[in-house]
Amino acid sequence: MEIAATRRKRGWLAAALACALCVLPAIASPPGDVDPDAPLTFGILPIGGPAESLEAWRPMLDDLRKSIARPVRAVSVTTYEGIAQAIAEQRVDIAFLSGRLALDAVSRQNMEVIGRLTRGDGSKGYHAVLLVASDSRLRTLDELFMRPGKWRFARGEALSVSGYLVPETQLFAPRGIDSDTFFASVHIDNHQNNALAVANGEVDVATNNTADLERFQQHFPDQYARLRILWKSSLIPHAVIVIRNDLPLVLREKVARFITGYGKGKDGVREEANLKLIHDISGFAPADDADLVPFADIEYALEKRRATTAQWVSEGARAARFRKIQADHDLLVARLRGK
């Protein structure tokens, strides 16, 4: 099955990233003892390709450098695992992340949420979708699910909210289906490449999301015209910005004020133009760790599904696992809400 080859490829990508990051100087320092001349590293989960994302963020990050009077450099990688590894190794000080990655950064890597993406249309989030070709024989979900082993599938990485987690918990799990075993083949890639794969007839079905599809339409109008949405999820909250909480409080507050005030001050017109380069966003609203509770709920649902389908030596062992899942979830939500 193609998924095995893809996972090997992801392993090589993660290893390559680790080697590349090893040449960067370590930037972790004790609280209150940070070199004011040392650069802050801003990690970007790429929308499209890494080079494209770096170019889109560059004007805003140049303004951040001037605002805090400190060098700021950007790092953009090709995979979710890559950015997660960079954060775990403390080679990223600030990061723009989807909710699931941010949840890990906050709960395991000493980071905190300081801002939440906003869009000019006032939307509170976006939707995961299932794509098929516009001329596909698949017209309904029932037609999809009545033929296991028939269709070629493309999805995002396991840490992707809209590419894997939400479709898995909202679409497949309620039907007792594991997407990795249901389809004839499973290909794992980013949203842009998966949409292209559907448009070009290389796969039959793929996950994606409404926000990335807007950008896809701008860059690939002909291919976008060959796509059709078969299913749409409930609303998923927008991405957030996190910062290491072992940085000095004064520095964290400066960064947070800049992030949440960008596009709203006396130089607002120019700054708004810079923001539109980044996935056509309007700015960032103040946010905190509690904004990640919906993503904790998604992970909770996925863990319950795994426990439901697992083989257990006894009913007691199964019940104990469910109690552990519930307790861990309750503890995490309380922590996110500051209780």
C-alpha positions in Angstrom: 0.0 0.0 0.0 1.3 3.5 -0.9 0.9 4.7 2.7 3.9 2.7 3.8 6.2 4.3 1.1 4.8 7.7 2.0 5.6 7.1 5.7 9.2 6.2 4.8 9.4 9.4 2.8 8.2 11.4 5.8 10.8 9.8 7.9 13.5 10.9 5.5 12.1 14.4 5.4 12.1 14.6 9.2 15.6 13.3 9.4 16.8 15.8 6.7 15.1 18.6 8.6 16.8 17.5 11.8 20.2 17.6 10.1 19.5 21.0 8.6 18.5 22.5 11.9 21.5 21.1 13.7 23.7 23.7 12.0 21.6 26.5 13.6 23.0 27.9 16.8 21.1 27.0 20.0 18.9 29.9 21.1 17.4 28.5 24.3 18.4 30.6 27.4 17.4 30.7 31.0 14.4 33.1 31.8 15.6 36.7 32.2 19.0 35.9 30.8 18.4 36.2 27.1 21.0 37.9 24.8 19.1 40.9 23.5 21.1 40.7 20.3 20.3 37.0 19.6 17.8 36.5 16.9 14.3 35.2 17.6 13.2 32.4 15.4 9.7 32.5 13.9 8.5 29.1 12.8 6.0 28.9 9.9 3.8 26.0 9.0 3.8 26.6 5.2 0.7 27.4 3.2 1.7 26.1 -0.3 5.5 25.7 -0.3 8.1 26.7 2.3 9.7 29.4 0.0 6.3 30.9 -0.8 5.4 31.0 2.9 8.7 32.7 3.9 8.2 35.3 1.2 4.6 36.0 2.3 5.6 36.5 6.0 8.8 38.5 5.3 7.3 42.0 5.4 5.4 41.5 8.7 8.5 39.9 10.3 10.7 42.8 9.1 8.3 45.1 11.0 8.4 42.8 14.1 12.2 43.1 14.0 12.0 46.9 14.0 9.3 47.0 16.7 11.2 44.9 19.2 14.7 46.1 18.1 15.9 42.6 17.8 16.8 40.3 14.9 14.0 38.0 13.7 14.6 35.1 11.4 12.0 32.7 9.8 12.0 29.0 9.5 9.5 27.2 7.2 9.5 23.5 6.7 7.6 21.1 4.4 6.0 18.9 7.1 4.0 19.1 10.3 6.5 16.7 11.9 9.3 19.0 10.9 7.9 22.1 12.6 7.0 20.0 15.7 10.5 18.7 15.9 12.0 22.2 15.6 9.7 23.3 18.5 10.6 20.3 20.6 14.3 21.1 20.2 13.7 24.7 21.3 14.9 26.0 17.9 11.8 28.0 17.5 10.8 30.9 19.7 7.5 32.0 18.1 5.4 30.0 15.7 2.3 30.2 13.5 0.6 26.9 14.0 -2.6 25.0 13.3 -4.6 24.1 16.4 -3.3 20.5 16.9 0.4 21.5 16.6 -0.3 24.4 19.0 -1.9 22.1 21.5 1.3 20.0 21.6 3.5 23.1 21.8 1.5 24.4 24.8 1.0 21.1 26.7 4.4 19.7 26.1 6.9 22.3 24.9 6.5 25.3 27.3 4.8 27.6 24.8 1.7 29.8 25.2 -0.9 31.2 22.8 -0.7 35.0 22.2 -2.9 35.5 19.1 -5.5 34.0 16.9 -5.8 34.5 13.1 -8.6 36.7 11.9 -10.0 37.1 8.4 -11.6 40.1 6.7 -14.9 38.2 6.1 -15.3 37.9 9.9 -15.2 34.1 9.8 -14.5 32.3 13.0 -12.8 29.4 11.4 -12.7 27.1 8.4 -14.0 23.7 7.4 -12.4 20.4 6.5 -13.7 19.0 3.2 -13.6 15.8 1.2 -12.8 16.5 -2.5 -13.6 14.5 -5.6 -13.3 15.4 -9.3 -16.2 17.4 -10.7 -17.0 14.6 -13.1 -16.5 11.8 -10.6 -18.9 9.0 -10.3 -19.0 9.6 -6.6 -22.0 11.8 -5.9 -22.8 10.9 -2.3 -21.0 9.6 0.8 -23.1 6.5 0.7 -21.6 5.7 -2.7 -18.2 6.2 -1.2 -18.7 4.0 1.8 -20.5 1.1 0.1 -17.3 0.1 -1.8 -14.4 -0.5 0.5 -11.1 -1.1 -1.2 -12.3 0.6 -4.3 -11.1 4.3 -4.2 -7.6 5.9 -4.1 -7.4 8.3 -1.2 -5.1 11.3 -0.4 -4.9 12.9 3.0 -2.8 15.1 5.2 -0.3 14.2 7.9 -1.5 12.7 11.1 -1.0 16.1 12.8 -3.0 17.9 10.2 -6.4 19.1 11.7 -8.3 19.4 8.4 -6.2 16.9 6.5 -6.6 14.0 8.9 -7.9 14.6 12.5 -11.3 16.2 11.7 -12.2 13.9 8.8 -11.1 10.9 10.8 -13.2 11.9 13.9 -16.3 13.4 12.2 -16.6 11.4 9.0 -14.9 8.0 9.3 -15.0 7.1 13.0 -18.8 7.4 13.4 -19.0 4.7 10.7 -16.5 2.5 12.4 -14.0 3.1 9.6 -10.2 3.6 9.7 -9.3 5.6 6.6 -5.9 4.0 6.4 -7.3 0.6 5.8 -10.6 1.4 4.1 -9.2 2.7 0.7 -7.4 0.9 -2.0 -4.4 3.2 -1.5 -3.5 6.1 0.7 -1.2 8.9 -0.3 0.0 11.5 2.3 0.9 15.0 1.2 0.1 18.7 1.7 -3.3 20.2 0.8 -2.1 21.8 -2.4 -0.6 18.6 -3.8 -3.6 16.5 -2.7 -6.0 18.9 -4.5 -3.8 18.7 -7.6 -3.9 14.9 -7.4 -7.7 14.9 -7.5 -7.9 17.4 -10.3 -5.4 15.4 -12.4 -7.1 12.1 -11.8 -4.3 10.6 -9.7 -6.5 9.9 -6.7 -10.3 9.6 -6.4 -10.8 11.3 -3.0 -8.8 13.7 -0.9 -9.1 15.7 2.3 -8.6 19.5 2.2 -10.1 22.6 3.8 -12.0 25.7 2.7 -9.3 28.2 3.5 -6.6 26.4 1.5 -9.0 25.9 -1.4 -9.4 29.6 -1.7 -5.7 30.0 -2.2 -5.7 27.0 -4.5 -8.3 28.7 -6.7 -6.1 31.7 -7.0 -3.0 29.8 -8.0 -4.6 26.9 -10.0 -7.9 28.2 -11.4 -8.1 25.5 -14.1 -7.5 22.6 -11.7 -9.8 24.2 -9.1 -12.6 24.1 -11.7 -12.2 20.3 -11.9 -12.9 19.8 -8.2 -16.1 19.2 -6.2 -16.7 19.1 -2.5 -18.3 15.8 -1.4 -18.4 16.5 2.4 -17.8 19.5 4.7 -17.0 19.4 8.4 -18.2 21.5 11.3 -16.3 24.8 11.9 -12.7 24.5 12.9 -11.1 27.5 14.7 -8.4 29.5 12.9 -4.7 29.0 13.5 -2.8 30.7 16.3 0.5 32.2 17.2 2.5 30.8 20.1 5.6 31.9 22.0 8.0 30.3 24.3 6.9 31.0 27.9 10.5 30.9 29.2 11.4 34.1 27.3 11.3 37.2 29.5 7.8 38.5 30.2 8.7 42.0 28.9 9.7 40.5 25.5 6.7 38.2 25.3 4.4 41.2 26.0 6.1 43.3 23.3 5.7 40.5 20.7 2.0 40.0 21.7 1.3 43.7 21.4 2.9 43.8 18.0 1.1 40.7 16.7 -2.4 41.7 17.9 -2.0 45.4 16.9 -0.6 44.8 13.5 -2.8 46.3 10.8 -4.7 48.4 13.3 -2.3 51.4 14.0 -1.3 54.6 12.2 0.5 52.6 9.5 -2.5 50.3 9.1 -3.0 50.6 5.3 0.6 49.4 4.6 0.4 46.7 7.3 -3.0 45.4 6.0 -1.4 45.0 2.6 1.4 42.9 4.2 -1.2 40.8 6.0 -3.1 40.0 2.8 0.1 38.3 1.5 -0.4 35.7 4.3 -3.4 33.8 3.1 -5.4 37.0 2.8 -5.8 37.5 6.6 -6.9 40.6 8.3 -4.8 40.3 11.5 -4.6 38.6 14.8 -6.9 38.9 17.8 -5.8 38.5 21.4 -6.0 34.8 22.4 -4.8 32.5 25.1 -4.4 28.7 25.7 -8.2 28.3 26.2 -8.6 28.8 22.5 -7.1 25.3 22.1 -9.9 23.5 23.9 -11.7 22.6 20.7 -8.5 20.8 19.5 -8.2 19.0 22.8 -11.8 17.8 22.2 -10.8 16.5 18.7 -7.9 14.6 20.1 -10.2 13.2 22.9 -12.6 11.9 20.2 -9.8 10.3 18.3 -8.4 8.6 21.4 -11.8 7.2 22.2 -12.2 5.8 18.7 -8.8 4.1 19.0 -9.8 2.6 22.3 -13.2 1.4 20.9 -11.6 -0.5 18.0 -8.7 -1.9 20.0 -8.5 -5.5 21.2 -8.7 -5.9 25.0 -7.7 -8.7 27.3 -10.8 -8.0 29.4 -13.7 -5.6 29.8 -12.0 -4.3 32.9 -8.9 -3.3 30.9 -11.1 -1.6 28.3 -13.0 0.4 31.0 -9.7 1.4 32.7 -8.4 2.8 29.4 -11.6 4.9 28.8 -11.3 6.3 32.4 -7.7 7.2 31.7 -8.7 9.0 28.4 -11.4 10.9 30.2 -9.2 11.9 33.1 -6.3 13.0 30.8 -8.8 15.1 28.8 -10.3 16.7 31.8 -6.9 17.6 33.2 -5.7 19.1 29.9 -8.9 21.2 29.4 -8.5 22.5 33.0 -4.9 23.4 32.3 -5.8 25.2 29.1 -8.5 27.2 30.9 -6.1 28.1 33.6 -7.9 26.2 36.4 
